[in-house]
Amino acid sequence: MNCYYKDHIKDFLVKDTDAILGVLACKGGNDPRQMDAWCEEISIMRNLLYPYRDEDAEVLFEYTIPRLAKRVDVVLLLKGLIFTLEFKVGEKAFLQADIEQVMDYALDLKNFHKESHHRTIVPILIATEATEKSIDLRMSVYDDHIYNPLLVGAKGLGQIIADIIRREEGSSFTCEDIDRWHKSRYEPTPTIIEAASALYLNHTVEEITRSDASGESLRNTTNYLLDVIEHSRRNNQKSICFVTGVPGAGKTLVGLNVAIEQSKRRQDDMAVYLSGNGPLVKVLTAALAKDKAERENCKRSDAKREVSRFIQEIYNYREQMLGKIKLPIQGGKLEIDENLSLAEKRAGHAEIEHIAIFDEAQRSWNHKKLADWLARGGSFGNKKKVPNFPVSEAEFLIWSLNLRRDWAVIICLVGGGQEIHTGEAGIGEWLRAINEAFPDWHIYVSDRLEDKEYAEGNVCGLLSANPHVMYESSLHLSASMRSFRAEKLSLFVHKLLDLDVVGARTLYNEIKDNYPIVLTRDHQTAKQWLKAKARGSERYGMIVSSRAERLRPLAIDVKRKIDVEHWFLEDKKDLQSSFFLEDVATEFDIQGLELDWTCVAWDGDLRFANGEWDYYKFSRNRWMHNNQATNQAYQLNAYRVLLTRARQGMVLLVPFGDAEDETRDPRIYDGTFEYLKSIGLEVI
């Protein structure tokens, strides 16, 4: 379920401590410091709960709030109240950040957990060695049945809980109430939907995908998708739509627009925008929250919580659905475990949303990658292990929406030629899953899905026998909204990477006056060019391939992980911002995002020699050939992403190298420089 350990109070009081620790360690690891902290928390909770041993009540350790991947140290369900307890074992002082943390947990439960909407929630911060305390029993100013955070040491915790219970006399839990609370679905309150709509009305999202264009294409696509949603609702139909577009065409903006517009049209029929692109979700959420906080003079954490209603990482959505399935999986078939999930009248065992918008749907995992990942318990083996998982990520997501008893719509936002991770299934897997497992679903597809970037140009073949297909031109966004000074940039990059010198040169000559692209071999010259070009608050930064490991002599370190929120959003006073040109973003950080001006630093991982691209990876102090065709495609796509991130212009940096360092031999770089120069790029 959503916690490491839970128990009825009567059983918790008599259970062996080592047995409880064993359960916690199985879920959360056996780090000695964490084990000591849990041992202390168990002791404290036992002392204070003894007077309530005959109550219908439960205690939960390390409770995960649905969809948000946040864990509360202890949740106590007692006397109809929800206590969220954050322990700072061994601490004597109460830090402001910790006070905000425990309040955030209470607010997240109130806003995102259906069975907590109408309950009183009491956040308590326990610095176990503290002698001072703050126990003013007051509700927060918003009258939402959340207490202001209470601050106490371990010795005073029992008294505070007793005082709260006396103050709230009359509340109670039944066993059924507690069972419903555990099975509660994710369901945000209407105020979050209203807040998200207000954010969009002030065009905050457009600051992320700025454009000089009229936006008519975006409006047409949005309206068509909203019409499909309405048609599906009226006809109790399940539908899937595929929206294609060139890099930077505004697919993300369309997805967000649909989610927000739908919430304004019908608050009962909810939509959620989901992405597997973690940096994109973080930056969009932070940008919207920052704007709301400044406009409404509220805490940024509150604003971020409201924005998170409709922008979420797909991994959290997937984990929520995985928590409902019956294990072990029998006969290669997914089934709901009704002991873990409550069915709703319309939704069945699906999540609350009727509409799920999957950005970068081509990056969904294939069956092998997802099954392997789940079998080993996630990247680090610390998640719930699910062996023998039978389907791909695309099929699992369709299955999740198909659980609804009424209607559902999936909107897949599809980028072409941008797969940069191993194990990405591509759009063909979505089509296969529909044909084989969900033949009754109606398909609305962009007529450009026939292009070779999508399912290797075999979309028509995959859909030829499906009777529920409709092709629609407005589901393709053909104009790049990112590079608003050069709508032909994406085509230029395509020609450049395809080694079409004549085609690339022709397009460069068409765009260079409005969209400058220059070439240099000196990194200081590149930095000066960026600073000279940017005006006012226009943003610039340096971006590189994640395999560009031999740019370190230029102080370009791809191994140093950036803080994407600071890098993309903070100003020139922040050392972590892109403006300082000290930290660099890779294709994984910047896909789906953009800057006004970029420097693309080119290393030896992709080099031009003898009329073709050579592919390398750096390992054990030397460059090694990368001969796998799939990995070569990912590497080429990494540069495709990097070369389409600038809205106004870019400088390409191909260093000189160093004759005394064989890993930076000038010959590694000379061929690439000469090829780019042959296209006609201005050398500075």
Secondary structure, DSSP 8 states (H G I E B T S, - for coil): --EEEEEEHHHHHHS-HHHHHHHHHHHH---HHHHHHHHHHHHHHHHHHGGGTTSS-EEEEEEEETTTTEEEEEEEEETTEEEEEEEETT--S--HHHHHHHHHHHHHHHHHBGGGTTSEEEEEEEETT----B----B-TT-SSBB--EEE-GGGHHHHHHHHHHHTTT----HHHHHHHHH--B---HHHHHHHHHHHHTTHHHHHS--SS--HHHHHHHHHHHHHHHHHHHTT-EEEEEEEE-TTSSHHHHHHHHHHHHHHH-TTS-EEEEES-HHHHHHHHHHHHHHHHHHHT--HHHHHHHHTTTEEEHHHHHHHHHTTB-SS-BTTB--B-TTT---BTTTBTS-S-SEEEEETGGG-B-HHHHHHHHHTTSTTS-S---TT--S-HHHHHHHHHHT-SS-EEEEEEEESS---STTB--HHHHHHHHHHH-TTSEEEEEGGGGSTTSGGG-HHHHHTT-TTEEEEGGGEE-S-SSSTT-TTHHHHHHHHHTT-HHHHHHHHHHHTTTS-EEEES-HHHHHHHHHHH--TT--EEEEE-TT-TT-GGGT--TTS---HHHHHH--TT-TTSGGGSSS-B-HHHHTT--EEEEEEE--TTEEEETTEEEEEEEETTEEEE---HHHHHHHHHHHHHHTT-EEEEEEEE-----TT-GGG-HHHHHHHHHHHHHTT-EE-
